[in-house]
Amino acid sequence: MCEEIYDCTTVRDVDGKFIVTLPKKEHIIRQLGDSHDIALRRFHDLEKRFAADNNLKTQYTEFIEEYLAMGHMIEAPEEDSRQPLYHLPHHAIIKPDSTTTKLRVVFDASCRTSTGVSLNDGLMVGPVVQEDLLSIVLRFRFRRFAIIADIAKMYRMVKLNSADQPLQRILWRKSANEPVTTFQLTTVTYGTASAPYLATKCIQRLANDAKHTHPLAAEVARKDFYVDDLLSGTDSIETGNQLVCQLIDMFNSAGFSLRKWSSNNLELIDDVPSELRDNP
């Protein structure tokens, strides 16, 4: 059923970006109760952490401001009593060893509402649509030249149907002197049960859409990605150069950006801008 929902509802906008619909268990979604109060309590707890750690507050605010600037979050319209709503509590995960994002905001879609039902209870998880990691690694090790990269902000590059966005509301304010404002997230969101399926399914759909125009890239996208990580390679420099060019062009066509490029032969990534290469 999850696959049927995706196939029937997924479209691409004028810029080529995917727009998906949450695969919902409608009878459970209708049971969602009040989630505002618990989300507000959790947000006040977060503000107490901010008061004790100014660096955390600065990084968290920058993360949310980026969400707004990129259009991945908008101020929520007035509530419609006929429409189910869900407020996502959120908190920070710190990754000090990350070469890109040190702080990630995690949204808690498993937080129960007043009826004991959470958003994740009402979402289908979906099947695994990528190959298993062992197969990917084994193929990778057989190739002469290694090519790796990852997709920047993969989940957030997939848009969410506007009708489902009220299920992804959050509370936020930059300062304790301001009123708490309700926003809603406009893209696939880390922490929701269906997010891994929706994002990886879009990679598979992209590969299928581009199999005639970008044959090398389409085959690699279909078989050599583990979530957002590319682990691939080739046995010749010429084929490798074609593959890298096709991958960049194909993923750009859907609004995805490949970064952290690395290889055991730098000729393969000569044309990749330096800011998109991984640190040695």
Secondary structure in CASP SS format (residue, H / E / C, confidence):
PFRMAT SS
TARGET T0000
AUTHOR 0000-0000-0000
METHOD secondary structure of the structure
MODEL  1
M C 1.00
C H 1.00
E H 1.00
E H 1.00
I H 1.00
Y H 1.00
D H 1.00
C H 1.00
T H 1.00
T C 1.00
V E 1.00
R E 1.00
D C 1.00
V C 1.00
D C 1.00
G C 1.00
K C 1.00
F E 1.00
I E 1.00
V E 1.00
T C 1.00
L C 1.00
P C 1.00
K E 1.00
K C 1.00
E H 1.00
H H 1.00
I H 1.00
I H 1.00
R C 1.00
Q C 1.00
L C 1.00
G C 1.00
D C 1.00
S C 1.00
H H 1.00
D H 1.00
I H 1.00
A H 1.00
L H 1.00
R H 1.00
R H 1.00
F H 1.00
H H 1.00
D H 1.00
L H 1.00
E H 1.00
K H 1.00
R H 1.00
F H 1.00
A H 1.00
A H 1.00
D C 1.00
N H 1.00
N H 1.00
L H 1.00
K H 1.00
T H 1.00
Q H 1.00
Y H 1.00
T H 1.00
E H 1.00
F H 1.00
I H 1.00
E H 1.00
E H 1.00
Y H 1.00
L H 1.00
A H 1.00
M C 1.00
G C 1.00
H C 1.00
M E 1.00
I E 1.00
E E 1.00
A C 1.00
P C 1.00
E C 1.00
E C 1.00
D C 1.00
S C 1.00
R C 1.00
Q C 1.00
P C 1.00
L C 1.00
Y C 1.00
H E 1.00
L C 1.00
P C 1.00
H E 1.00
H E 1.00
A E 1.00
I E 1.00
I E 1.00
K C 1.00
P C 1.00
D C 1.00
S C 1.00
T C 1.00
T C 1.00
T C 1.00
K C 1.00
L E 1.00
R E 1.00
V E 1.00
V E 1.00
F E 1.00
D C 1.00
A C 1.00
S C 1.00
C C 1.00
R C 1.00
T C 1.00
S C 1.00
T C 1.00
G C 1.00
V C 1.00
S C 1.00
L C 1.00
N H 1.00
D H 1.00
G H 1.00
L E 1.00
M C 1.00
V C 1.00
G C 1.00
P C 1.00
V C 1.00
V C 1.00
Q C 1.00
E C 1.00
D C 1.00
L H 1.00
L H 1.00
S H 1.00
I H 1.00
V H 1.00
L H 1.00
R H 1.00
F H 1.00
R H 1.00
F H 1.00
R C 1.00
R C 1.00
F E 1.00
A E 1.00
I E 1.00
I E 1.00
A E 1.00
D E 1.00
I E 1.00
A C 1.00
K C 1.00
M C 1.00
Y H 1.00
R H 1.00
M H 1.00
V C 1.00
K E 1.00
L E 1.00
N C 1.00
S H 1.00
A H 1.00
D H 1.00
Q H 1.00
P H 1.00
L H 1.00
Q H 1.00
R E 1.00
I E 1.00
L E 1.00
W E 1.00
R C 1.00
K C 1.00
S C 1.00
A C 1.00
N C 1.00
E C 1.00
P C 1.00
V C 1.00
T E 1.00
T E 1.00
F E 1.00
Q E 1.00
L E 1.00
T C 1.00
T E 1.00
V C 1.00
T C 1.00
Y C 1.00
G C 1.00
T C 1.00
A C 1.00
S C 1.00
A H 1.00
P H 1.00
Y H 1.00
L H 1.00
A H 1.00
T H 1.00
K H 1.00
C H 1.00
I H 1.00
Q H 1.00
R H 1.00
L H 1.00
A H 1.00
N H 1.00
D H 1.00
A C 1.00
K C 1.00
H C 1.00
T C 1.00
H C 1.00
P H 1.00
L H 1.00
A H 1.00
A H 1.00
E H 1.00
V H 1.00
A H 1.00
R H 1.00
K H 1.00
D C 1.00
F E 1.00
Y E 1.00
V C 1.00
D C 1.00
D E 1.00
L E 1.00
L E 1.00
S E 1.00
G E 1.00
T E 1.00
D C 1.00
S C 1.00
I H 1.00
E H 1.00
T H 1.00
G H 1.00
N H 1.00
Q H 1.00
L H 1.00
V H 1.00
C H 1.00
Q H 1.00
L H 1.00
I H 1.00
D H 1.00
M H 1.00
F H 1.00
N H 1.00
S C 1.00
A C 1.00
G C 1.00
F C 1.00
S C 1.00
L E 1.00
R E 1.00
K E 1.00
W E 1.00
S E 1.00
S E 1.00
N C 1.00
N C 1.00
L H 1.00
E H 1.00
L H 1.00
I H 1.00
D C 1.00
D C 1.00
V C 1.00
P C 1.00
S H 1.00
E H 1.00
L H 1.00
R E 1.00
D C 1.00
N C 1.00
P C 1.00
END
